[in-house]
Amino acid sequence: MTIAERLQEIHTRINAAADRVGRNPADVRLVAVSKTRPATDVSAAFRAGQRIFGENYVQELNEKVVRVAEPVEWHFIGHLQSNKVRQIAGKVALIHSVDRLSLAGEIDRQWGKLEKVCDVLVQVNIAGEATKSGTTGEGALRLVRDIARLPNLRVRGLMTMPPFFDDPEAARPYFRELKRLAGLIAGEDVPGVEMKELSMGMSGDFEAAIQEGATLVRVGTAIFGERM
Ligand SMILES: *Cc1c(COP(=O)(O)O)cnc(C)c1O
């Protein structure tokens, strides 16, 4: 199958998953995760109508920003080191993976130099896995409150990456918990903070995530094939 054919199939599945729970499929945006894939794959997906691309590594993102001529929207979705923030400043429309105040502070500083505001999601490690980034569920509200004081950052919602399961249904409780947490934080009415975006769901479980309220699904292998 070509990238265009796979994209079409994903959209069919996104629409069906949204329909099943009475959601508008237009409220679910597809982030094509292009890590490890060549710039030509990004261009091919763009020609097939895909606009948002997610990258995990700073150097790889920068290479593709240069190589991809099409006006794509880049999102940063991977673990981000503070000392590398400067290298992506102004180049990404959304950072999904803000999990600590020191990182938020550096994003604020670098976007501030450009006199721009960076949209971010707070990454929550719902399962508390030691190998994964993310603030704890209990720490999320605190972090959101702290970030809200930074002038050049705007919190748009939450992101999570549940433990890996073969059965997508096993991930569902984590998606549900992220949604519950977002509702809780929204209820606190922190000035300048929105809980409109829920970034959750990957190739193996995006349908369950959509049924639980995802507004951004991050799909890699189901579009581009197995990673090299
Ligand atoms: C790689 C990655 C994805 C995409 O995973 P697939 O299983 O290939 O769809 C999504 N989110 C994050 C944070 C990733 O690192």
The ligand as an ORCA input file, in Angstrom:
! r2SCAN-3c Opt
* xyz 0 1
  C       6.623      6.954     17.848
  C       5.556      7.666     18.577
  C       4.220      7.602     18.150
  C       3.752      6.778     16.966
  O       3.783      5.432     17.270
  P       3.196      4.335     16.222
  O       2.965      3.156     17.064
  O       4.250      4.147     15.187
  O       1.960      4.892     15.650
  C       3.281      8.344     18.852
  N       3.618      9.100     19.913
  C       4.884      9.183     20.351
  C       5.193     10.038     21.528
  C       5.892      8.463     19.717
  O       7.143      8.534     20.178
*
